[in-house]
Amino acid sequence: MRLPLLPRSPPLAAAVAAMPPRRRRVARSPPLPPSPPKLSSTPPPAPPLEASKPGTPDHDDPPHSARRRLLPPAAVAVVAQEEWHPLPLSAADLSLPLTLPTGQTFLWRRTSLSPLRFTSAVGPHLVSLSHLPDAEDGRLAFLLHSDGACPASSSVPAARAALCDYLNAAVPLADLWRQFAAADERFAEVAARLGGGGARVLRQDPVECVFQFLCSSNNNIKRIEKMVWTLAGYGERLGVVGGFVFHQFPTIEQLARVSEQELREAGFGYRAKYIVGTAKELQAKPGGGEKWLASLREKELPEVIEALCTLPGVGPKVAACIALFSLDQNHAIPVDTHVWKVATQYLLPELAGKSLTPKLSVVVADAFVTRFGSYAGWAQNVLFIGQLPSQKVVAAEVTSDGLTTKSPTKRKR
């Protein structure tokens, strides 16, 4: 028995044409996989933008909506590529807010508040420092920012070595603080108030340290930061992080090409002639200024102070700062008004009511060494931080033009 033939279906094109009009549906892309865990939720730094002057904010950024449209398709992957590398320092060994913004150096900038992150150039390396949020001991880590010419990972060992040297990582800070606290009740009190540790003395490049402290004499934090930031702008540009344009600190030769008039117009005042004069003086040293300054690390403190005081604008107090923060003179004591106050209250009360003189500065320095030993400069640094009103230097915000947004702290170092 043959089955009846079914009517033939109309052609496909005709069938589609006969269908009632419907709204076209667009296929949706599958959802992106979740990003891998990362140490910080802070977005990656924006691509470097050309600025009219070193150290100034860029004002040609597109509006927020436009910036979002300009993001590359792989923007999500860029965040995941942030790679933080641990350093052999816990929070007790080095506290960022107790070490970087407390008057040893004026080149680090706070590029993130949550988590706290500081960024600067260490030699040719542009790095950010932060405490690992998941580490129980607050382990310090660094992020190396690439210049785009080569992968950042290829320079990680060199950057780590430069940072360990700069941060004086070989010095056991916890042991020192225990010795200081046992030797002095005032130190034990200040140390407890500061959290029990972390205020470390840096080992800066001597050239960088000399020119920073030429700007610091009889000055305040706001103006020091602006001057030092201007000087740094004469070096090679390294990149932009958090809205700040960072440069490698210039060489003596680069600084020697800057005129006194140029610095005066930038607001350096009488310090302009000291900077120009010191650059010329260092240039004329046998073997070069870098070699001459580095050789001071092998000499005794009185000889170091005497040698530094031959540079224009460097007196005993500035020389002591340079010796302590860059020349391995760990018992150097920069005696300023804060240190004088500590000394007359706790170490030498018989000097209370007297005026600070160069001769008495030597007496105060000797008293610190007698009390704290060969690392007396490190103890003095902690007591100095303890004298700062309400940690004003630590709390001050810094804008992208290098200026603090709170009232400046007068400082006579």
N, C-alpha and C positions, 0 to 999 in steps of 0.2 A: 504494500500500500504506500503510495507516494504521499509525502507530506505536502500540504499546500504551500506554495511559495509565498514568502513574506514580502511585503512591499519594500523596494530598495530604498535605502536611506539617501536623503538628499546629499549632495556634495558638501564637504566640510565648509568651504568658503560660503556657500549659500546658507548653511545652518548658522554659521556665526553671524552673517548679515541679518538673519531673521531674529536673532536674540535681541531682547530689549536693552537699551543702553544702560550700562552700569558704570559706577565710579571706578576708575583705574586704581589698583592697589600696587603700592611700591614695596618691593622686597626689602626687608630690613636686614642689616648686617648682623651677624652673630655678635653677642656681647664680648667685649674685650676681657681676656683673663685677668684675674686680680693681680695687682702689682706685687712683686716679692717684698718681703719685709725689709724695711730700711731703718737706719738709725735716726733719721730726722725727717720730719714732715715739711721742712722748709723747702720751698721750690728752688730749683737750680738757678744759679746766677744768670742774668740776662746776657745775650751776646754782647761783646764789647762795642760800645758806641763811642765815636769820636767826640771829644769835648774840646771847647775852645781853649781852655787852660788846664794844666795838670791839677788834679785834686778838686775840681769843681764839678757840681752835679750837671748832668746832661738835661737840657730843657726841651729837646726836640722829640721826646718820646711820644708815640701815638697814644690816643686815649685808650682807656682800659678795653673797651669793646673792640677797638681796632687791633690792639695787641693780641687779643684772643684769636682774631681771624688770621693773624700773621704767624701763629704758632705752626711749626712743621708737623706733618702727620705723625712723626715718631716722637712727639713731645713726651708721651707717657713713658717711653723707654729711657728718655734722658734722665728722669728722676731716679730710675732704678740703677743707673750707671754710677751714681755717687758712691764712691768706695772710701770708707774711713779705715785708716791704718792705726792700730794701737801703738802707744808709746810706753816705755817702762816707767811710768809715773802715775801714781794714784792721786786722788784729790787731796790726800794728806801731804803728798810730796809736792804738789803744785796746784794751787787754787787759781783759776784764771782771773777772777775779779780782785784777788789780793796781790797778784803779781804784775799783770799787764797794765792796768790803768792807774798805778799808784806812784808814778813819778820817776821810774827808772827809764822808761822809754815813752815816746809820744807818737809812735807810728802805728800802733794797733788800733783797729776800728771794730766796734761791735756791729757785726753784720747780721745777727739774729738774736732775738731775746728769748725765744722758746723753741728749741733749747738755746742756752747761752752759747754764742759762738763769736770768736774774735778772728780777724783776718789781717794779715800783713805779709810783707816780703821778708824772707830770710835769705839773704844773698840773692841768687837768681830765682829762687823758688817762691811762688805765690801760694800761701797755705792758709787754711782755716784750722783753728783749734777748738775742740769741744770736749766735754766730759761724756763718755758713753752712758746713755740713760739706763741701759740694762745691766751695767756692771755694778756689783755691790760696793766696790771700793772707789767708784767714780773715776775709773780708768780714763786717762787722757788719750785722745786720738786726734789724728790730723787728716785733712782732706787736701790733696794736691790739685790745684787748678791748672789745667792744661792751657798752653798758649796757642793750641791749634796746630802747631808745626809738627809735634810728635806726640804720641800717646802719653798721658800723664803717668801711666804705670811704669814706663821705662825709666822714669826719674825718681821713683819712690825710694830706692835705697839711698841715693844721694841726698834727697830731701830729709829723710829720717836721720841720717848722720848729721846734717847741718842743724836740724832742730835739737837733737840731743846735745850738741855742743853749745848751741845758743841758750838752751834752757838749763845748762849746768847739771845735766841729768845724773852725773856720776857722784854728786855730793849727796850724802844721806841726810835729808832734811829732818826726818823724824828723830834721828839720834841727836842732832844738834839742838832741836827744840827741847828735848828732855834734859840735856846738859844745861841749857840756858835757864830753864824753869827751876832746876835745882839750885842754880847759882844766884837767882834773883827773884824775889817775890813779885816785884812789879812786872817782870816778864811773864811769870806764870799767870798773873791776872789778865794781862793783855792777850796772851795766847788763848786762854779759855774763852775770852770774849770774841776772838776772831775764829773760833771753831776748832782750835787745837792744832792747826797746821796749815801749810799751803803757801805761805808768803815766801817765795823763793827769790834769790838774787840771780839775775840773768848774767850771761857771759856774751855781751854784744860785740859786734865788730868794732874795733877801736875807732876807725874813721867815722863811722855812723854815730858812735857815742860822743866823740869830741864835738861834732857840729851840732848835735842835739843840745848839749849842755852849754854851748856858746849862746844858744837862744834862751836858755832857762834862767840865766843869772838875773836876779832882781826882777822877776817877771811873774806873771800868773798863768795858770793852766790854759786858759782860753787863748791867749796870745802865743804861748809856747807851741801849742798844737798847730795853730795856723802857720807860724813861721817854719816849723819842722816839715809840715805837709808841703809848703811851698818849696823848700829845699829838695825834698824827695822828688818833686816833679821834674827836676833837671836830669834825673836818671832815666834809664830805659823803661818804657811802659810795659807792664806785665799783664794787665787785664782789668776788668771791672767785676766787682763782687758787691752785691747789696747796694748798688748805687755809688760806690766809691771807686775812683780810678787809682789803681795801685802802680807804683813804680819801684824798680830796684834802686836802692839808695845810690846816689851818684858817686863816681870816683873823685879823687882829689883833682885830677885833671879836668873833669867836667865842672867841678865847683870853681876851679881857678879861672874859668872862662866867663864867669858871672861877674858883672861889674858892680861896684859899690852903689852907683846911682840906681841900678835896677833893683837892688835889694831895698834901698831906702824907699823907692816908690812902692814897693810891696809891703811896707810897714815895719821894716826891721829897725829903723832908727839908728842909734849909734852902734848897734850890734853889727850893722852891715860892714863896717870897716874891719871888725874883728874877724868876721867870716872870710872876707876877701884876704885879709892879711895872714890868717892861719893857713888858708889854702896855699898861698904863695910860699909861706915858710915851710910847710910840709913838702911841697914840691921840690924845694931846694935841698932836702935832707939827703945825705949820701945813701944811695940805694933806693931812694924814694920814701915818701911819708908812710906808706903802709908798712914797709919793712921796719922803719924806725919805731913806729908805735908798737908793732908786735914784739920788738926786742925788749920793750919795757916790762913785759910779762916776766922776764927772767931777772929783774933787778929788785933791790930792796925798796920799800915804800918811800923813805926820805928822798932817795935818788929819783924815783918816779915822779914824786910831787915837784921836785926841783926842775926836772926836765920838762914837764907839762907846763909849768909856769913861765917857760920861755916863749910859749905861743901867745900871740896877741889875744887879749881878753880872757885869759885863763888865770884865775887866782887860786889860792889854796883850797877854797871850798869846791869850786868847779873841778879842780884837779883831783880832789878826793872822790868826787862822784865818778869821774872817768876811770880812776884807778879801781874803784870797787866794782863798777858795773861792766868793765870790759878788760881789765888788765890783771886779773887774778890776785888783786891785793885785797884779800878777804877780810883783813883787819883794818882797812881804811875807814875812817869815820868822817863823813861830810857833816860838819857842825853848822846847822842853820838854826833859826829861831825855835823850831819844834824840838830839835835835839838838845838845844841849850835849856829849854824848859824842862825836859826829862832829866837832864843832868843836875840842874839846880834843885829839883824837887826830890830826887831819889838817890843820886850818886854823890853829889857834892853840894849838900845843902848850905855849906858855909859860903858858897858863891852867890846865894840868892840875893837879889837886889843890885848886883853888879852888872855892868854892861859887858856885852860880848866883845872881846878883842882878839886879834890874831894869837896873842900869847895864851889867852885863856882857852882858845880853841884847841891848842895843843894839850893843855891840861885836861880838857874834857875827853879828847881822843884817847889819851893815856889811861884815863879812868875806865873807859869802856873796855879797852884791851885788858886791863887788870882784872875786871869783873868777868868778862866773857871769853877771853882767850883769842886764839888765832883766827876765829871766825866772828870776831866782835862786830864787823860790819853787817853781818847777817842779823845779829841780834838788834843792832841799832835800827836796821830797816824795819823790823817788826814794831819796835817801840815808836818809830816815826809814824807808821801807819796808824798805830793806836792813838796818836795825838791828833790825827786829822778829824775835824769836827763832823761827827755823824757820818764818817766814811764818805764825805762829800765827793771826793775824787772818784771813788768806786761807783757811786750812784749816778754820776753825771751822764746824761745822754750826749752822744756826739753825732752831729749832722754830717751830711756828705761833703760839706765844704771844710770839714776839719774843725768845726767850732763846737764848744760845749753849749748846751741849751740852758744850763743852770748857772747860778752866780759863780764866778771864778774863785779859786782858792789862791790866795797870795802865797808865794813860795819864794824863798831867797836862796835856794840851792844854786 
